[in-house]
Amino acid sequence: MTRILAAGMAVLLPLADADVTSASLSQLVNRPYLELLEIAPSLSFKSEEFEALRNDLKSQRKSEIERLQKEEKELDRKLEELRNQLKSLNKEASTDSPKMAERRNAMHCEILRLEKARGEKRVERQHGVPVAFDNKLAKADLIQQWPAKKSEIDRMVAQGRARDRQFGDVEDIGVRKISEDQEKDIKLGEEAIRNMKTYSLMPPELEQKEAVAYVRGIAERIAANSDMKVPVKVTVLRSQEINAFAMPGGFLFINTGLLEKAGTESELAGVIAHELAHVAARHGAKLMKKAALANIFLQSAQIFAVIVTGGVAGIGTYYALQYGFIGLGMVLDLTLLGVNRKFEAEADQLGTQYAWRAGYDPRGFITFFDKMASEKGYVKSASFFRTHPPFFERILSTVSEIEYLPKSEALTVDSTEFRQFKQRLAEAVKRESSTDKKKPRLQREPECEEPAEPALTGALAPKSCASCVLEE
């Protein structure tokens, strides 16, 4: 197996060219985090320029939200028009002729697709747009504050005080005490999983054994180099949603959408290390009250129905689960996952340490985080950032920890095994998804053409089915 190693542990990239260093602030906030870390000490902007940028981003955010609200209203209008057409169709005869049945099916397909598009617009407006602009603000803060923070870290290291920071005893990973009674969380995690299945929130599992074994191997390697005292139990969910989450007790769930999105082995390792850090620190258990667990999942099921269909769950819910990017990450209670500002920063720091200790380049999590935040079209990244909020403090915590860690020349960025895994994964997802369509269903769905990518801005109605609906 061939492994691609990092050139070193410091946050270093080749020096940026003059075009980048002379760019405006509004241009720089679109650049990668690692590049900004490299060039920030050479940049010079006045505080007034940062304030002007923040005001401009606030205005852009408002405009984006207003645009999406307008598009949602247009989708509502189209849906109302289609439902009125269905009412008219029902008055034509007591039973459907073949032509009427064809028209009815076309209307059903169009309604489902428009409901999906409306759900995506709502997710974009409520989650995606805030994430995109928070990420740009975080980059502006990084440009402004990183040079001073970097100098502080260098001074601490030079004075022999690197271990004075929280969790600074990295050489003691595995024997130090991060949290107590991790084993007590296993029962809580098991109950959470039962509730997920009870309310039909759990996507199907990937069946391709070699692909699942590869992911499990990475997770076990990181767990063995962490502060976890419980075994990690890995489940790969066949879902387009780009996300991963860990339940209390060491239950790690990774969606195939995230596995497909990860560009290198170190990016995947970075995400897994972050999730296992939540387990090691017992973040979910600390926030979670067991008595509220069942109610949380009932609310999640209800919220899911509203997000997807705007009302009662039904065929539209199934349709979104199968073809949409709205999934578990949009409905799971964040307390169960241990998500708040303090715990996310802790999981970033500990996850960075665990990835490094396991021999991975810890910058992988930053590059994946940046990739998701820069994704064109907000809906694909909305779920990931609901469960992994993009705060400036998180980026600062992660890059600061990388600077503090002992330098190493033998950290894995990528491997040929990862490339082979990606190929097997793509084939398995395609094969297993096609098999799903042949399985019997408890609920009959309209026979519709499988939709393409989520509706893009301005593409409010799929033309293929709209033409069928309007045809007389």
Number of C-alpha atoms within 10 A of each C-alpha: 6 9 15 15 17 19 15 13 20 17 14 13 13 8 11 12 9 8 8 15 16 13 12 13 17 17 10 20 22 15 15 15 21 16 17 23 19 18 19 17 16 10 14 11 11 8 10 9 13 18 12 13 19 18 12 13 17 15 11 14 18 13 12 15 19 13 15 22 16 13 20 22 12 15 21 15 11 17 21 13 13 20 14 12 16 16 11 11 15 14 9 10 10 7 10 14 10 9 9 16 13 14 21 20 18 22 23 21 24 25 23 21 27 24 24 26 27 27 25 28 28 21 23 23 23 14 19 26 22 20 23 23 19 20 23 23 21 20 25 22 17 21 25 19 14 20 17 10 14 17 12 13 17 13 13 16 17 10 9 9 12 20 15 11 11 10 17 18 12 18 13 12 20 16 11 13 13 16 14 11 10 19 16 14 20 18 12 20 21 16 13 21 16 14 19 20 12 14 15 12 19 18 18 14 17 20 14 16 9 12 21 19 15 14 22 18 13 18 24 18 18 28 25 18 19 26 23 27 19 18 14 20 15 19 17 23 22 21 27 23 27 25 29 25 23 25 27 30 29 28 23 22 19 26 23 23 19 21 23 17 17 24 19 22 25 31 26 25 31 30 29 27 32 27 29 30 31 29 30 25 23 28 25 25 24 14 16 19 12 13 8 9 16 17 12 19 24 15 15 20 20 16 18 25 21 15 24 29 22 16 14 15 17 13 15 22 22 16 19 24 21 19 18 25 26 28 23 24 21 23 22 22 18 18 16 23 24 28 21 17 14 12 20 25 21 22 26 29 26 31 29 30 30 30 30 28 21 22 21 26 29 31 24 25 25 21 20 21 22 19 17 21 23 18 13 12 16 23 26 25 26 33 25 23 23 19 23 24 18 25 18 18 16 22 22 20 18 23 23 18 23 21 17 20 20 14 13 14 13 16 23 23 22 22 17 14 13 22 14 11 20 19 12 14 20 14 11 18 20 10 12 16 15 11 10 12 10 8 7 8 9 5 9 8 15 15 10 14 9 11 12 9 9 18 20 15 12 9 11 18 19 16 11 11 20 16 12 17 21 12 9 8
